[in-house]
Amino acid sequence: MSEYVVGQRWLSSQQPELGLGMIASADNRQVTIYFPLTEEDKLYSAQNNPLIRLVLNPDEEAKDVEGRVFTVLDAIENQGVVLYSVQYQGTSEATTLPETQLSFHTQVNQPEQRLFSLQLDKPSWFDARASVMEQKHNHFTSDRLGLCGARVSLLDYQINIAQQVGNRIAPRVLLADEVGLGKTIEAAMILQKQVLAGHAQRILILVPESLIHQWLVELLRRVNMVFSVFDEERFAALKEQDINPFDSEQFILCSVESMLASNEAQTALLASQFDVLVVDEAHHLHWSETEVSADYALVESLAKIIPGVILLTATPDQLGHESHFARLRLLDPARFTDFVTYQSEQTQYHALAELTEMILQDMEQHVAGKDVLSTATNALIKQQYPDIVFTNSPECDAMALIYELIDHHGTGRMFYRNTRQAVAHDSQREVHTYPLATPKTYEIYTQTMLETAEEACFMHELPDFLDTWTTIDPRCEWLLAHIAEHTDKTLLICRSARTVLQLAEYIKEQTGLHIPVFHEQMSLVERDRAAHFFADPEEGANLLLCSEIGSEGRNFQFCRHLILFDLPMQPDLLEQRIGRLDRIGQTQTIQIHVPYLSGSAPHTLLDFYHEGLNALSYTCAVGSKVFAQFATEINDNLLAGSGTNEALLGQIGALTAQFNEERQSGRDKLLEISSSGKGLVEDLVEDLSNPVFERELEDFTHLLFEAMGIHQEINDAHSFIIKPTEDLAHAIHGLPDDGLTVTYRRDIATAREELTYLSWDHPLIIELIHTIEDESTGKASVAFMADKSIPVGAFYLETLYKVQADHHGMDNNPFLAATPIRLLVNFKGELLSADDLPEMSKVSPKIARKLLPALQGHIEKALAKSAEFAQKRADVVIADSQYLVSEKLGNEVTRLQRLQAINPSISDVEVTTLQTQLDQTMQAVSQAQLHLDSIRLIVNNP
Ligand SMILES: Nc1ncnc2c1ncn2[C@@H]1O[C@H](COP(=O)(O)OP(=O)(O)OP(=O)(O)O)[C@@H](O)[C@H]1O
């Protein structure tokens, strides 16, 4: 039978641009190939032609005529035509595919095939591929992965959380830093690390509707993650297409409200598979043994099926300890089964916190720069914690000892809480209170008509004053005077949307000014527009009137004046309000203005907050707990309207002091230490701020851009413009036609929003790296050298291999990152060092066509020798990786198992998840294979 059979796929080595052809007819003399790409038939001699037969090998990836990606499992020849057994991406079953159905863009991929079929590229491409693989390996195995690309200031406590949680498979944590310390940023960094490390592909974020836009922008601006917002409209439109709408995107952001509004959406959400769920403002998730809120029930159902769960709240205790317990229960239902046991555990952290304090005090008295424990501390550890093994020598690392103690007996790895005090983000606040005369009408009403404390605190909201309160309440006139006096931006927060609207109307009537408003009855777009208008430093409004909803999650730290037009009845809400201004990025002293009606219930409430809790001048983490203790007394005092009960005020102050002290010496103290990462994270932060990596990337992108046909020019001292050229080798997603203005420097990027921050984590860089890796370009090249000491026609052969663990879904796992091996052998198959690499010059395609057939046999022998050397090195790489896996993951599993026996805070889920990770990684590493990636032949032609 002829070598040529109708239906076979062949390429032209002289005209690769024709794509993959198919034999249309053949006899002993001639063969006709049809090239679908150009829709033409070409006639070749059967004896002497530039045709190359394309047969894909097992494990090769390719596309079918419809562009669907598959991996070859097997290739079986039947009467000269190949029938492939393939597995399509995203499926688990094998399918058969005749070679006639291959995409006409398919190319010869194997380096040696490309070499002998003369599909050659510039010799410099070999260096480009080697460099790309080396840099990729370096980055994907470094701790900087997923953290170096965030456009943020590097704060130790945030990096600590992002590093610890981001590295876990299926993390389940509660992030509860105090208001405004950057939980959103921490979650964004965790997600980026999860995705880059291959731990998560699909993410669902649920937030209150008012925060959708802010999250969307923060994720994009800070970590370059593009989320798709799903609202009712989008859900309905996608539903028409007869697919689960939530399966249509990888990263989904939606509001809790929109999901609760539709049973159908909830069912679809639960049927879609996600790797990580994030829920912001999780204190709204209300649970008690008798009542469960709808949002809690939804999150509970999702948390049962989504492996990773990240809950965010600044005020974990807002709805009481029971609700806090319930949120922990969402994370680990097996561990948190019983509220009473949980409560008793919480009290047991006291002794450990005290010991920790002693060690910290010892640390203040270093001896010759080393930590030395006092005799008392030493004795206490030995007596109370005999399981802790440590050496109290001058080399004793006290911080390491504290972490060991917290690990063994502390709060576990599920709950993080940083406080302003502990992370030294102490902003300044100044409080201005303005006593105003209580209107007679309010006074009379107070004595006769009121039924609840709430009515007493918000009299202007009572139906009887609905239309009149702005004319009698002196706070309104006070507000006009404040507006006239202050030209700085001011945020006003009050409880209800109605008050906001009435105040806006009042100001308009009195002054003609249109003040922007922000409340729950506005659409999302209207709210964002108002917030934007307020934020605009030049053209924007100086005052924004906000209802309570505006006080949650929003970033208003660009302004320093806050008017608390009324006071909320819960201390945590007060903290949320102040937290709009008191957040990372606030550079000025915050001015808090409280106008109040003298002698009225709001006056008493102000006394409780300001004098009792001291919650206006400082963050008060125990406010809700104190208020809960005196709930009845506070209620009665507010309702009586007879001025502040001084005895009660004294009791509130005393209990606040007591709780604060207990906090400092209990669970929260331990949380503060373990959340801050003090003593653990400094080296990593130093590494992340090292400008060397930015410079290295800048050099590397020159190579990348040149290879891919991207032009870079200087824009100013710190930035560049990059644009695709006509030679662009491949469409690049992240690079628009009109280019990008970029900087490689984090400090410049955080100061100049308009610049794209190009880092090793940036999607454009990752896309370019993957594109070059996946491209066939550069897999084979030929060059000349001129060396009189060796015969003409002698050659060197450079090979680039990679050791790769093919484990689906874990390709980026640091333990499994492809490791490049670059080798140089001579024509005798002897291994040379990289220093022996000669100077190279180009070879014309015509000469290469003559040379290669003549040298083929010798090259194949040298290649076989090179493969032997590569395999030896690969064995070492695999053994090293196995060692690393058992050293890092194995030891961690052993440590957790040991800890679990002592500390109930270490959950079963945590241990089994890590054990599974260890098993899978070890198996994948052990089965890693050596692949030849590219070849460069250097022939002597002196
Ligand atoms: N490392 C950082 N670098 C620069 N800005 C930051 C950093 N961390 C936080 N911020 C900024 O500080 C503000 C508060 O951060 P974020 O919204 O993440 O806090 P939060 O703890 O989620 O707040 P809340 O408790 O109100 O929900 C935001 O404007 C955020 O962009």
The ligand as an ORCA input file, in Angstrom:
! r2SCAN-3c Opt
* xyz 0 1
  N      -2.611     47.075     52.573
  C      -3.359     48.099     52.168
  N      -2.846     49.023     51.324
  C      -3.592     50.055     50.892
  N      -4.886     50.255     51.247
  C      -5.441     49.360     52.073
  C      -4.718     48.245     52.568
  N      -5.530     47.541     53.373
  C      -6.709     48.173     53.369
  N      -6.657     49.269     52.601
  C      -7.741     50.215     52.345
  O      -8.343     50.484     53.598
  C      -9.743     50.527     53.445
  C     -10.361     49.478     54.364
  O     -10.052     48.205     53.876
  P     -11.162     47.074     53.774
  O     -12.387     47.581     53.118
  O     -10.504     45.870     53.226
  O     -11.430     46.911     55.326
  P     -12.483     46.011     56.038
  O     -11.802     45.468     57.237
  O     -13.055     45.032     55.070
  O     -13.570     47.087     56.425
  P     -15.012     46.890     57.083
  O     -14.775     46.377     58.458
  O     -15.554     48.245     57.057
  O     -15.757     45.928     56.218
  C     -10.047     50.299     51.988
  O     -10.138     51.551     51.321
  C      -8.834     49.579     51.505
  O      -8.643     49.777     50.129
*
